[in-house]
């Protein structure tokens, strides 16, 4: 009895997420001074993109263009498919911008402040209280609702600024140095809040000098210097581009006498340093991935009781990619 042939299922590629932010050859000048020199960037919906660079590198100028506050520029800038130059009001409807300074009306309470901006966002009176209650809860500011704005700590003011831009439920958030000047506890709390927004599906473009926090929070990172993007991608991508060495901590049970020599011959292994209770393997990730190193060690009959890659050090990447110059 013949068995009928089964037609192979056609390959269906995964859906491509639409772009929340699209920048092409962006150039911003102030007189003869060129602040941004041809940046191009794609950020899909739902991504958290970290913008890293020294002061004067062009981060804030790029933010101002996307926030429709810098009408004089060359190139293309789209937010949710909307041209920021042609349709600025529509862009503001889908975008929330928190600049690196907090402008306040100091004679208002936090609640009055939010009511003022709810009116500015033209939120109907019937929905205003519920909307304000929601953003106060999300930013954990309910207990400070009746506090004067000028009495709030910097961390609380940053949360209030975030609550303000969340009232119209924007799809895209532009956060320029949101953790600048915050104490360690406030930075951790802000980071947890941003993670919650990421889980809600918000697209976030965030700039910061606290590189370790960006590497934990962001799906991709861009490093900018002198108005140019010098590298972008995931933390792993940037490490591979720079050919930086990843340190892997390994503990081997009863290693064979020649095991160390064999490990050194594995392609991609730069060196092995013997510590008291472990080996430190320095790995060229552009030549061999961490997973492939693990497989190679197993194939060499290494009985591993510990295999621990060190976290990527974004400061190292930043210093190698840039010279600390400003435009």
C-alpha positions as CSV (number, residue, x, y, z in Angstrom):
1,X,0.0,0.0,0.0
2,X,1.4,3.3,-1.1
3,X,1.5,6.2,1.4
4,X,0.4,9.5,0.0
5,X,3.0,12.2,0.0
6,X,2.4,14.9,2.5
7,X,3.0,18.4,1.2
8,X,5.6,20.3,3.1
9,X,4.2,23.3,5.0
10,X,5.3,26.5,3.5
11,X,7.8,28.5,5.6
12,X,6.1,31.4,7.2
13,X,8.6,34.1,8.4
14,X,7.9,35.7,11.7
15,X,6.0,38.9,11.5
16,X,8.1,42.1,11.2
17,X,7.3,44.6,13.9
18,X,6.4,48.0,12.5
19,X,8.9,50.8,13.3
20,X,8.1,53.1,16.2
21,X,11.0,55.4,15.3
22,X,12.7,55.7,12.0
23,X,15.6,58.2,11.4
24,X,17.4,58.6,8.1
25,X,20.6,60.7,7.7
26,X,19.6,63.1,10.5
27,X,21.6,66.3,10.6
28,X,21.2,69.2,13.0
29,X,23.2,72.4,12.9
30,X,23.3,75.5,15.1
31,X,24.8,78.1,12.8
32,X,28.2,76.7,11.7
33,X,28.1,74.1,14.5
34,X,27.1,70.6,13.4
35,X,25.5,68.8,16.4
36,X,24.2,65.7,14.6
37,X,26.0,64.4,11.5
38,X,24.0,61.9,9.6
39,X,22.5,59.5,12.2
40,X,20.2,56.7,10.9
41,X,18.2,54.5,13.3
42,X,15.3,52.1,13.3
43,X,13.5,51.2,16.5
44,X,10.7,48.6,16.2
45,X,7.6,48.9,18.4
46,X,8.0,47.5,21.9
47,X,11.8,47.9,21.9
48,X,13.8,49.7,24.6
49,X,16.7,51.5,22.9
50,X,19.5,53.0,24.9
51,X,21.4,56.1,23.7
52,X,24.9,56.4,25.1
53,X,27.3,59.3,24.6
54,X,29.3,62.0,26.3
55,X,27.8,65.5,26.9
56,X,27.7,67.3,23.6
57,X,27.6,64.1,21.5
58,X,24.2,65.0,19.9
59,X,21.8,63.0,22.1
60,X,19.6,65.8,23.2
61,X,19.5,67.4,19.7
62,X,18.2,64.0,18.4
63,X,15.6,63.9,21.1
64,X,14.4,67.4,20.3
65,X,13.9,66.5,16.7
66,X,11.8,63.5,17.6
67,X,9.9,65.6,20.2
68,X,9.0,68.1,17.4
69,X,10.9,70.8,19.3
70,X,13.6,71.2,16.7
71,X,12.0,72.1,13.3
72,X,15.3,73.0,11.6
73,X,17.0,69.8,10.6
74,X,17.9,67.8,7.5
75,X,17.0,64.2,6.8
76,X,13.9,62.2,7.8
77,X,12.4,61.5,11.2
78,X,9.3,59.5,11.7
79,X,7.5,58.5,14.9
80,X,4.9,55.7,14.4
81,X,5.1,56.4,10.7
82,X,4.3,60.1,11.2
83,X,6.7,62.7,9.8
84,X,7.7,65.0,12.7
85,X,8.2,68.0,10.4
86,X,4.9,67.6,8.5
87,X,2.6,66.3,11.2
88,X,4.0,67.5,14.6
89,X,0.7,67.5,16.4
90,X,-0.1,63.9,15.4
91,X,3.4,63.0,16.6
92,X,2.7,64.6,20.0
93,X,-0.5,62.6,20.3
94,X,1.5,59.3,20.2
95,X,4.7,60.4,21.9
96,X,5.7,61.4,25.5
97,X,8.9,63.4,26.1
98,X,10.6,63.7,29.4
99,X,13.6,66.1,29.0
100,X,16.7,66.2,31.2
101,X,15.4,69.0,33.3
102,X,12.2,69.3,35.2
103,X,10.1,72.4,34.6
104,X,7.6,72.8,37.4
105,X,4.8,75.1,38.6
106,X,6.1,75.3,42.2
107,X,2.9,76.7,43.7
108,X,0.9,73.6,42.7
109,X,0.5,70.3,44.4
110,X,1.3,67.1,42.4
111,X,-2.4,66.5,41.9
112,X,-3.0,70.1,40.7
113,X,0.0,69.8,38.3
114,X,-1.5,66.6,36.7
115,X,-4.9,68.2,36.4
116,X,-3.4,71.1,34.6
117,X,-1.7,68.9,32.1
118,X,-4.8,66.7,31.8
119,X,-6.6,69.8,30.6
120,X,-3.7,70.5,28.2
121,X,-4.0,67.0,26.8
122,X,-7.7,67.7,26.4
123,X,-8.7,64.6,28.4
124,X,-12.5,64.8,29.0
125,X,-13.6,65.8,32.5
126,X,-15.4,62.5,32.9
127,X,-12.2,60.6,32.4
128,X,-9.7,63.0,34.0
129,X,-9.9,61.7,37.7
130,X,-9.6,58.1,36.7
131,X,-6.7,58.8,34.3
132,X,-4.8,60.7,37.0
133,X,-5.4,58.1,39.6
134,X,-4.1,55.5,37.2
135,X,-0.8,57.3,36.4
136,X,-0.3,58.1,40.1
137,X,-0.7,54.4,40.9
138,X,1.6,53.3,38.1
139,X,4.4,55.7,39.2
140,X,3.8,55.0,42.9
141,X,3.0,58.7,43.5
142,X,-0.4,58.3,45.1
143,X,0.9,59.1,48.6
144,X,2.5,62.3,47.3
145,X,-0.6,63.6,45.4
146,X,-1.3,66.5,47.8
147,X,2.4,67.4,48.3
148,X,3.6,70.7,46.8
149,X,5.7,70.1,43.7
150,X,8.6,72.1,45.1
151,X,8.8,69.9,48.2
152,X,9.4,66.7,46.2
153,X,12.8,65.1,45.9
154,X,14.4,64.9,42.5
155,X,13.5,61.3,42.2
156,X,9.8,62.1,42.9
157,X,9.9,65.0,40.4
158,X,11.2,62.6,37.8
159,X,8.3,60.2,38.5
160,X,5.8,63.1,38.4
161,X,7.2,64.1,35.0
162,X,6.8,60.5,33.8
163,X,3.2,60.4,35.2
164,X,2.5,63.6,33.2
165,X,3.5,62.2,29.9
166,X,1.7,58.9,30.5
167,X,-1.7,60.5,30.8
168,X,-2.5,60.4,27.1
169,X,-1.2,56.8,26.9
170,X,1.6,57.4,24.3
171,X,3.0,54.6,22.3
172,X,6.5,56.0,22.3
173,X,8.5,57.5,25.3
174,X,11.5,59.7,24.9
175,X,13.4,59.8,28.2
176,X,16.5,62.1,28.2
177,X,18.7,61.2,31.2
178,X,15.8,60.1,33.5
179,X,18.1,58.9,36.2
180,X,20.5,61.8,36.2
181,X,21.1,63.2,39.7
182,X,19.2,60.5,41.4
183,X,20.4,58.6,44.5
184,X,21.0,54.9,44.2
185,X,17.6,53.9,45.6
186,X,15.8,56.3,43.3
187,X,17.7,55.0,40.3
188,X,16.7,51.4,41.1
189,X,13.0,52.5,41.6
190,X,13.1,54.4,38.3
191,X,14.6,51.3,36.5
192,X,11.9,49.1,37.9
193,X,9.2,51.6,36.7
194,X,10.8,51.6,33.2
195,X,10.8,47.8,33.2
196,X,7.0,47.9,33.9
197,X,6.5,50.3,31.0
198,X,8.5,48.0,28.8
199,X,6.2,45.0,29.8
200,X,3.2,47.2,28.9
201,X,4.6,47.3,25.3
202,X,5.8,50.9,25.3
203,X,8.6,51.8,22.9
204,X,11.3,53.6,24.9
205,X,14.2,55.6,23.7
206,X,16.3,56.4,26.7
207,X,19.6,58.2,27.1
208,X,21.9,57.8,30.1
209,X,25.4,57.9,31.4
210,X,24.8,55.0,33.7
211,X,25.8,52.3,31.2
212,X,25.4,49.3,33.4
213,X,21.7,50.2,33.9
214,X,21.1,50.6,30.2
215,X,22.7,47.2,29.5
216,X,20.2,45.6,32.0
217,X,17.2,47.5,30.7
218,X,17.6,47.9,26.9
219,X,17.1,45.4,24.1
220,X,19.6,47.4,21.9
221,X,22.1,50.2,22.5
222,X,23.5,52.9,20.3
223,X,26.8,54.7,21.1
224,X,27.1,58.3,19.7
225,X,30.1,60.6,19.6
226,X,30.7,63.9,17.9
227,X,27.3,63.7,16.3
228,X,27.8,60.3,14.7
229,X,26.6,56.8,15.7
230,X,29.8,54.8,16.2
231,X,28.1,51.5,17.1
232,X,24.6,50.1,17.6
233,X,23.2,46.7,18.4
234,X,22.7,44.4,21.4
235,X,25.3,44.4,24.1
236,X,26.6,41.1,22.7
237,X,26.7,42.6,19.2
238,X,28.8,45.5,20.3
239,X,31.2,43.3,22.1
240,X,31.6,41.2,19.0
241,X,32.2,44.3,16.9
242,X,34.9,45.4,19.3
243,X,36.4,42.0,19.6
244,X,36.4,42.4,23.3
245,X,37.2,39.4,25.4
246,X,34.5,37.9,27.7
247,X,35.7,36.3,30.9
248,X,34.2,32.9,31.7
249,X,34.6,31.5,35.2
250,X,34.9,27.7,35.1
251,X,35.4,25.1,37.8
252,X,36.4,21.6,36.7
253,X,36.1,18.5,38.9
254,X,39.3,16.4,38.9
255,X,40.8,17.9,35.6
256,X,43.0,15.7,33.6
257,X,46.7,16.6,33.6
258,X,46.6,17.8,30.0
259,X,43.2,19.4,30.1
260,X,44.5,23.0,30.4
261,X,46.7,22.6,27.4
262,X,43.8,21.2,25.4
263,X,41.5,24.1,26.4
264,X,44.1,26.6,25.3
265,X,44.0,25.0,21.8
266,X,40.2,25.6,21.4
267,X,39.7,28.2,18.7
268,X,38.6,31.5,20.2
269,X,40.1,30.9,23.6
270,X,42.7,33.7,24.2
271,X,44.1,32.6,27.6
272,X,43.3,30.6,30.7
273,X,44.3,31.9,34.2
274,X,44.3,29.4,37.1
275,X,42.8,30.8,40.3
276,X,42.6,29.1,43.7
277,X,39.3,27.4,43.0
278,X,38.5,28.0,39.3
279,X,39.8,28.9,35.9
280,X,39.3,32.3,34.2
281,X,39.0,31.7,30.5
282,X,39.3,34.8,28.3
283,X,37.2,34.3,25.2
284,X,37.0,36.0,21.8
285,X,33.3,36.0,21.2
286,X,33.7,37.1,17.6
287,X,35.4,33.7,17.1
288,X,33.5,31.4,19.5
289,X,30.3,31.9,21.4
290,X,29.8,31.2,25.1
291,X,27.5,28.3,24.3
292,X,30.0,26.8,21.8
293,X,32.8,27.1,24.4
294,X,30.6,25.1,26.9
295,X,30.1,22.5,24.2
296,X,33.8,22.4,23.4
297,X,34.7,21.9,27.1
298,X,32.2,19.0,27.4
299,X,33.7,17.4,24.3
300,X,37.1,17.7,26.0
301,X,35.7,15.6,28.8
302,X,35.8,18.5,31.3
303,X,33.4,17.7,34.2
304,X,32.1,21.2,34.9
305,X,30.8,22.1,38.3
306,X,30.7,25.9,37.4
307,X,30.4,27.7,34.1
308,X,29.7,31.4,34.7
309,X,30.2,34.1,32.1
310,X,30.9,37.6,33.5
311,X,28.3,40.2,32.7
312,X,29.2,42.5,29.8
313,X,31.0,45.6,30.8
314,X,29.5,48.5,28.8
315,X,31.9,51.0,30.3
316,X,34.7,49.1,28.6
317,X,32.9,49.1,25.3
318,X,32.1,52.8,25.6
319,X,35.7,53.8,26.4
320,X,37.1,51.7,23.5
321,X,34.6,53.1,21.0
322,X,34.9,56.8,22.0
323,X,37.8,59.0,22.9
324,X,35.8,61.0,25.4
325,X,35.5,63.9,23.0
326,X,32.5,66.3,22.6
327,X,31.4,68.1,19.5
